[in-house]
Amino acid sequence: MTMLTPRTPAKLAPPGRSRRERKAAELESRTRLAGERLAGISAGPGVRALQSVDASPGGLTRAEAALRLERHGANVVAHERAPRWYVQLAKAFWNPFIAVLVLLAAVMYWQDPADPGVVILSVMVGISGLLRFWQEFRSGRAADALKRLVTTTCAVQRRAGSGSVPTTVEVPMDQVVPGDVVKLAAGDLIPADLRLLTAKDLMISQAALSGESLPVAKADTRAQDLGQQATTDPVEADNLALMGTSVTSGTATGVVVATGADTWFGSMAGSLVGERPQTNFDTGVRRVSFLLIRFMLVMVPVVFMINGVTKGDWDEAFLFGIAVAVGLTPEMLPMVVSANLARGAVAMSRRKVVVKRLNAIQNLGAMDVLCTDKTGTLTEDRIVLDRYLDVHGDEDGEVLEYGYLNAHFQTGLRNLMDQAVIDRVGEAEEVVVDTRFSMVDEIPFDFARRRMSVVLARNPLVGGSGSGSGTGEHVIITKGAVEEVLDLCTHMADRGATVELTEQLRWHVTRIAEDNNRRGLRVLAVATRTVDTPRETYSVADEDGLTLVGFLAFLDPPKADAARALEGLADKGIAVKVVTGDNDLVAARVCADVGLDVGTVVLGPETDALDDAELRALAARTTVFAKVNPVQKARIVRALQAGGHTVGFLGDGINDAAALRDADVGISVDTAVDIAKESADIILLEKDLTVLEQGVLQGRTTFGNTIKYIKMTASSNFGNVFSVLVASAFIPFQPMLAIMLLVQNLVYDIAQLATPWDRMDEEYLRRPRNWDAKGIGRFMVTIGPISSIFDIAMFLIMWHVFAANSEASQSLFQSGWFVEGLLSQTLIVHMIRTRKIPFVQSRASWPVMVMTVLAVLTGLWLPFSPLAPSLGFTALPAGYFPWLIGVLLAYCTLTQFVKTWYVRRFGTWL
């Protein structure tokens, strides 16, 4: 059963079946073999599990771990990986717009291999595909580099050499190897398949493997356990902890018996790898893309038929129809979307925001409700022990000592308050208590009980505080939330005496705690019990009949810039709701101090009595939720989503993991517990709402520039079709040669490459933004026809003023419309990109300005260039340009009037 052989691929299913069937059979075989192996390990004693991987309870030496890492490979399973560059390059050319252009180029080549339009189409395809590939390739590398900033680690026992004392070290999860002895506490991800050697009150969330939403209890295990009855399902074994699960409470140690693809999770991972569900962003881009393609498929045959019937030259009409199809194809849309997302991720990284999923950028910009904990977000996350009080509110050193013993001896989830107690004792230079007590057992913290206990033996001959010194007796010291600890107390310590905790005294001590809560202090209760019949193991049932000793009061001051950050988010249309497991009085005080309108604080248990509709209404009007557990947090998030909100959740604890997954955008921090970081879409390198605000702005900028390009392209294409239809019906020759249309479209597309680098108006960034397919269609039919009015005006000018009204002078007509069409298309970008007056109230970024100038100069130069004869251009007379300026100014003026009306009528622009 040894695990120390290199991995070999699973035996393939016999040929003759489909690839899908063979893959399913292979996965079934791998899963069955992994299950049988784990079942055997579970059924045997812990010692045999150690022997099977050639390990010892002290763990591996560093040299052994290095050799095993080389032999077994990194501890990773099949997951979504960036494809190799050549696959990525091929995929960059695989989109419907590129397919349309390739098809049109093939048709043109088949009709005339020497047609220069084939070259132009090839250039357009090359630019779109190569630029998209480059942007996605760069963004993938940047994303990998950013993810490396966020390392998920686990605690393992390693030894310097064969005779060395084992020490606990944090190693990256991908470097865990078979034989490693792993230490687990609440909030940890299980890094590999483990056979538990010791476990205490261990609760594991196995939802990723079993679909069970509630945590599962594992057996309390000692090193000499003899195993359990074999089970065919490793998930059900109560002495195994499997990769892909996480610890919700308790402590344990376990030996790694399988890593990577050899794990139970790894055996199934092949079936889990695939395309992610489409986000709102993906769906919006896809709908717009196919809307434009359908529009092209309808209009191009109409243009072809009109030209063929009116001109009688079906070959020329066919080429013109192809050119119109090219003009209606927004072939740069995939590149613009990719460039926008990539640029957004890089820009956000400079603001200390790591994007794990690029499309989450759009959801971040669309977010209109942010749910957050208060600790570290609204407060300094710098806990200090402010006071240690007896049951009357007076300072008492015995309370500090008991609090210190609890914090010092616990081995589970040591939080900031534990460290604050330890630091306070260090500052006071109290006597070292290690020699007076020894650890017997502990009852670890969990988020349902909201307390933890240690069981200590008073060492004989040395003595200690309190009665019973020198007897070697066991004492339980419990520290936790006031309500939970008080419920377990039957007595209290009153100036050296132990008295019964009557209802009156219970009210008295509760008021002491509440008074400190109102001052903004977080209060924990400390209680003890001397055990009558000492034993080796203890459980939650032993936390009963306690004597209240006093209180520890902690201060976590509000951040100096929290109020300003909240104002900034409110100014951006984001409502902040505090969802915390903390005391309601403390939460209300802190929230009031930072300027939140607290209103009525809703407690977590109150939400359990509400149905979904009632909770939806309550969540909409509530700012602060307190004393909420993980399930309640996730339900509040879903209630807000059901109310039509795009919800972000900022959390860093194991109790936040479910809410992070359910939120539209899960946000965590690099100091969060492992499962929180894995559940998040975006990770902040600083737990600061100001940093988050900058990320939101970048998300909205990314979305705005994408919408900007779509609306520009859609409205321009719609207007061009009307112009072509009118010209084709009434002008006896082609209004523009096919090659001219292709060149015009190429120059315009190149000019739009700078769109991702444009800036957005401050007013646009103040509101959450989301996809509105109806709005895009409405924009297209409202703004598009304006260009047709001035195209027709230019037709009339060329026809009557410059006498370009016969086939002999058609080149002059075509050249005049080409320049006007290109310049109007290019300049209208500046009209559409802002709801303000362009150039006066809002100026584009310098890359957009430079590309606009280059496009305009190119359009003016081509009729006079050496390329003019081969493209069919004629030099334009000097008298043409005053008319051109007049048409363009009139076009911009009318567009501005229509824009003003549109904004007033519909309340939006982009």
C-alpha angles and dihedrals in degrees: 000000000000118000095199098094122101116262117269124196117258116259110270122237115255117274122255095070128097119271090249092052092047091050091049091050092048091050091048091051093048092048093049093050092047090049093050092049093050092045090057092049091048093051094052129071122272092251090060091050089056091048092050090063096034093244140132132220088257092061132234130316116248091250092052091048091052092051092048092048089055092047100044100029130224118333096249133122131211108298141154107293130181107260120243114278095257092051089048089049092053092048090052088066093045106094133105096254093053089046090055092050093047091050092049091047090051091051092049091048091049090052096043121358090196094055107126088214088076089060092048092049090048090052091050092049091047094049094048096045099040095047091047090050092049093049094047093044091051093044091050092052091045091049091051090050091049093048089054087064088066109062124186111211139177135204115253134170113243132172128211091221143350093279098037128114111255116249129193113244134175113239130176111265093239089062096057111117136190109281096034114133108223127200116213134200136165112300096027125128113226101247098200141345107305134192103213114236097178130008135173123192088331116182118185127194105220098172092121090060107026104023089234108144095200122073117255123229118235121208119269099252135196126197093254096054116139098218129249139268111295116261129195091220114062090198089068095051109108094206097053128081113195133208112261094041129096140213115251096177143347133043134266147159123219140174118238109243099170137017137190117345091001092066124096089249091046091053089060098036094094089067091048096054113092145092115332118237110273116262125220087262093055092047093049094051091046093050093049091047094054092041089060092044092051089049090053094047090054100042102041095063089049091053091046093052095046092050093045093049098043099039101031092218104112095177092055090043089053093052090046090051090053090050090051089050089053091049090053094049114094092206092165094059096094090047093048092049092048092046092048094052094043093048090046092053093049093046091049091050089059086057092053095259118129115204112208094179117033095210089057086076090075092048089051090055091047093050113121099167125048119192113197143165116243100226111095092355102065094012135052093254084224104123118197127180101243100180143350112214138187122224091282096052096257123129112263126182092206090065089053091050094051090046090051093050090052093048096041100049100040116104100191133076103344107195134191093273091056089051091048090056092048091048091049092053089048091052091049091050091226119180115279107257099191093096094049095055137035129199118256104165143320138220102217127226121264132176095242096055094033092206141079134206138202125202113215134183117224102230112233121241093024103069131204145203121304132018124320096046116166096017098103088233125158122247127193114215114193126190126179150098112346097238094048094047095043090054088062096047124098097168140026136211110247115185095317096324130095114229133179114266101237123188090259092051090045089055089047096053092042089056090052090056093044093050089057091045090056089055088059095258123138108227128204124187123226121206137167143196131191110223116233095202111032117211139165102257134041135186142193089277088068091063092091140101091032129170115229110231101178146277140295112212118201131193123214104173120213115260114261092230098039094098091050091047091051091049089051092052092046089051087055092054096257119136112210118215120186112220109181140158088218130109114290095230093052092045092050093049095049093045091050091049091057094048103260118146096239101186113165114354112223118211122220096241089056090063092058091069093055128087120227095268093049092047091049091056092044094048091052093059101034124091102180128042115182136185091023122158125215095268092050092049092055092046092052089052091051091047091055091048090051087056090062098262128135101229129204121191123203113197142140107187138085087250089061099054097092093048091047090056094045096047121093087240121017113207125192139159133245091248092056125115115273099257092051092053091047092050095050128092094201129031125201117213086208125038092230130129089214089061089048091050090056089051091052091052091051090049091053092046090053092049093044094054091049093051089044092059093044094052093044092051097041095049093043092050092047092052093046092055092055091049092050092047093052093045093046092051099047109025116080094218136041107290089217132004117250091243090054092053090050093050091046091052092046094053092046093049093050089051090055093057089090093059095099089059095054122111126236127228114261090237091058091054094054095075133056111254130213139169116284110182091179090054092053092053092046091049091050096054093042102048101026099070092054090076090052091059092059094039087058089046089055090048089056093046093051092044099047107020099040097026092233090152105120139060089257091061098034092110090063091048092049093047091050093050092044093057094043092046094049095045094045091048091049098044094045087066087074091050094051099041092071139029088220130078105286121238089008106055099012130024126193122239118274095256090057092046092050093049091047092053092047092050092049093048091048091051092050093045101049098073088054098038129102086254093062098092094049091048094045097249128148124204110259121233119248090246089065095070100063087053090048092052091049093050092048093048091048090048093052092045094052091045090053091051092048090046091054091050092046093052092049092046100045102019093230142071115181 
